[in-house]
Amino acid sequence: MANVIPYAFRGELLSGTHNFASGGNTFKLALYTANPYDTSSTVYVTTSEVSSAGGTNYTAAGNTLSGNAVAYGTAVASCDFSDTSWTSATITAAFGTIYNSSASNKVAVVLDFSGDKTCTNGTFTISFPSPSTPADAIISMA
């Protein structure tokens, strides 16, 4: 499976639900052991979310993302975030979801990590691609 942008996201962009610009909406990234989403999904869910119990150092609902940035060129518009990390963490995750916590937890994109990624008592980091090429950004539209 590849990353998935839910069908509803496109309409939500056109209706002004999501503001990715700096100072706009608040976006979060939640981690999952299995994918609870499909293209008809619309909101953040807790099904299969990484456990926040006992020493994992994962907080339910995930990390708040920072460094929101919007870029556009002749044929592509994109957004980017700063990398995000969980420190002193014990986490296994196969999927992530970026969702808009300012807009009823609407899902923007489901990320497929292409298998389990594991960290044991270390730093679990999600590194976003460089937006210098907008088509490589975490969310881009042509």
DORO-252939 format. One record per residue (C-alpha): residue in one letter; x negated, y, z. Coordinates in Angstrom, 1 decimal. Layout:
BEGIN
+----+--------+--------+--------+
! aa !      u !      v !      w !
+----+--------+--------+--------+
!  A !      X !      Y !      Z !
...
+----+--------+--------+--------+
//
This chain:
BEGIN
+----+--------+--------+--------+
! aa !      u !      v !      w !
+----+--------+--------+--------+
!  M !    0.0 !    0.0 !    0.0 !
!  A !   -1.2 !    3.5 !   -0.6 !
!  N !   -0.3 !    6.7 !    1.2 !
!  V !    3.4 !    7.5 !    1.0 !
!  I !    5.1 !   10.9 !    0.8 !
!  P !    8.8 !   10.3 !    1.7 !
!  Y !   11.4 !   11.3 !   -0.9 !
!  A !   13.0 !   13.8 !    1.6 !
!  F !    9.7 !   15.7 !    1.9 !
!  R !   10.0 !   17.1 !   -1.6 !
!  G !   13.4 !   18.6 !   -0.9 !
!  E !   12.3 !   19.8 !    2.5 !
!  L !    9.5 !   21.8 !    0.8 !
!  L !   11.9 !   23.5 !   -1.5 !
!  S !   14.3 !   24.3 !    1.3 !
!  G !   11.5 !   25.9 !    3.5 !
!  T !   11.4 !   23.2 !    6.1 !
!  H !    7.6 !   22.9 !    6.1 !
!  N !    5.0 !   25.7 !    6.5 !
!  F !    1.5 !   24.4 !    6.2 !
!  A !   -0.2 !   27.8 !    6.3 !
!  S !   -2.4 !   28.8 !    9.2 !
!  G !    0.0 !   30.1 !   11.9 !
!  G !    2.9 !   28.2 !   10.3 !
!  N !    4.5 !   25.0 !   11.7 !
!  T !    2.8 !   22.6 !   14.1 !
!  F !    1.9 !   19.2 !   12.6 !
!  K !    0.9 !   16.1 !   14.5 !
!  L !   -0.8 !   12.8 !   13.6 !
!  A !    0.5 !    9.6 !   15.2 !
!  L !   -1.3 !    6.3 !   14.9 !
!  Y !    0.4 !    2.9 !   14.2 !
!  T !   -0.6 !   -0.8 !   14.3 !
!  A !    1.9 !   -1.6 !   11.6 !
!  N !    3.8 !    0.6 !    9.1 !
!  P !    7.3 !    1.5 !   10.4 !
!  Y !    8.0 !    3.8 !    7.4 !
!  D !    9.1 !    3.6 !    3.8 !
!  T !    9.9 !    6.2 !    1.1 !
!  S !   13.4 !    6.7 !    2.7 !
!  S !   11.9 !    7.6 !    6.1 !
!  T !   12.4 !   11.1 !    7.3 !
!  V !   11.3 !   11.5 !   11.0 !
!  Y !    8.6 !   10.4 !   13.4 !
!  V !    9.3 !    7.1 !   15.1 !
!  T !    7.7 !    5.2 !   18.0 !
!  T !    8.1 !    1.7 !   16.4 !
!  S !    4.6 !    0.1 !   16.1 !
!  E !    2.9 !    3.3 !   17.5 !
!  V !   -0.4 !    2.6 !   19.1 !
!  S !    0.0 !    2.0 !   22.9 !
!  S !   -0.7 !    4.8 !   25.3 !
!  A !   -0.9 !    2.4 !   28.2 !
!  G !   -3.9 !    1.7 !   30.4 !
!  G !   -7.2 !    3.4 !   29.3 !
!  T !   -6.5 !    3.6 !   25.5 !
!  N !   -6.8 !    7.5 !   25.8 !
!  Y !   -4.1 !    7.6 !   23.1 !
!  T !   -1.2 !    9.9 !   23.9 !
!  A !    2.2 !    9.0 !   22.6 !
!  A !    3.3 !   11.1 !   19.6 !
!  G !   -0.4 !   11.6 !   18.6 !
!  N !   -2.7 !   14.6 !   18.3 !
!  T !   -1.7 !   18.1 !   17.3 !
!  L !   -3.6 !   19.0 !   14.1 !
!  S !   -5.4 !   22.3 !   13.7 !
!  G !   -7.1 !   24.2 !   10.9 !
!  N !   -4.0 !   24.2 !    8.7 !
!  A !   -5.0 !   25.5 !    5.3 !
!  V !   -3.2 !   25.9 !    2.0 !
!  A !   -5.1 !   26.1 !   -1.3 !
!  Y !   -3.9 !   26.2 !   -4.9 !
!  G !   -5.4 !   26.4 !   -8.3 !
!  T !   -4.0 !   26.4 !  -11.9 !
!  A !   -2.4 !   23.0 !  -11.6 !
!  V !   -2.7 !   21.7 !   -8.0 !
!  A !   -1.5 !   22.9 !   -4.6 !
!  S !   -2.8 !   21.3 !   -1.5 !
!  C !   -3.1 !   21.5 !    2.3 !
!  D !   -5.8 !   20.5 !    4.7 !
!  F !   -6.4 !   20.0 !    8.4 !
!  S !   -9.5 !   19.9 !   10.6 !
!  D !  -10.6 !   16.4 !   11.6 !
!  T !   -9.0 !   15.0 !   14.7 !
!  S !  -10.3 !   12.6 !   17.4 !
!  W !   -9.5 !   10.6 !   20.4 !
!  T !  -12.5 !   10.4 !   22.8 !
!  S !  -13.3 !    7.6 !   25.2 !
!  A !  -10.6 !    5.6 !   23.3 !
!  T !   -9.8 !    2.0 !   22.7 !
!  I !   -7.6 !    2.0 !   19.7 !
!  T !   -6.7 !   -0.2 !   16.7 !
!  A !   -4.7 !    1.5 !   14.0 !
!  A !   -3.8 !    0.6 !   10.5 !
!  F !   -1.5 !    3.5 !    9.7 !
!  G !   -1.0 !    7.2 !   10.6 !
!  T !    1.8 !    9.6 !   10.1 !
!  I !    1.5 !   13.4 !    9.8 !
!  Y !    4.8 !   15.0 !   10.9 !
!  N !    6.1 !   18.4 !   11.5 !
!  S !    6.9 !   18.8 !   15.3 !
!  S !    8.2 !   22.3 !   14.6 !
!  A !   11.0 !   21.0 !   12.4 !
!  S !   12.7 !   18.1 !   14.1 !
!  N !    9.7 !   15.8 !   13.7 !
!  K !   10.1 !   15.5 !    9.9 !
!  V !    7.5 !   13.2 !    8.2 !
!  A !    5.2 !   14.8 !    5.7 !
!  V !    3.0 !   11.8 !    4.8 !
!  V !    2.3 !    8.2 !    5.9 !
!  L !   -1.4 !    7.3 !    5.7 !
!  D !   -2.5 !    3.8 !    4.9 !
!  F !   -6.0 !    3.1 !    6.4 !
!  S !   -6.3 !   -0.1 !    4.2 !
!  G !   -6.5 !   -2.4 !    7.2 !
!  D !   -7.2 !   -2.1 !   10.9 !
!  K !   -9.6 !    0.5 !   12.1 !
!  T !  -10.9 !   -0.2 !   15.6 !
!  C !  -12.7 !    1.8 !   18.3 !
!  T !  -13.6 !    0.4 !   21.7 !
!  N !  -14.4 !    3.0 !   24.4 !
!  G !  -15.7 !    5.4 !   21.8 !
!  T !  -14.4 !    8.2 !   19.6 !
!  F !  -11.7 !    7.4 !   17.1 !
!  T !  -11.8 !   10.0 !   14.4 !
!  I !   -9.5 !   10.8 !   11.4 !
!  S !  -11.6 !   12.6 !    8.8 !
!  F !   -9.7 !   14.6 !    6.3 !
!  P !  -11.1 !   14.9 !    2.8 !
!  S !  -12.7 !   18.1 !    1.7 !
!  P !  -10.2 !   20.5 !    0.2 !
!  S !  -12.9 !   21.9 !   -2.2 !
!  T !  -11.2 !   19.8 !   -4.9 !
!  P !   -7.5 !   20.3 !   -4.2 !
!  A !   -6.5 !   17.0 !   -5.9 !
!  D !   -8.6 !   15.2 !   -3.2 !
!  A !   -6.8 !   16.8 !   -0.2 !
!  I !   -4.7 !   14.8 !    2.2 !
!  I !   -1.5 !   16.3 !    0.7 !
!  S !   -1.6 !   17.6 !   -2.9 !
!  M !    1.0 !   18.3 !   -5.6 !
!  A !    0.3 !   18.7 !   -9.3 !
+----+--------+--------+--------+
//
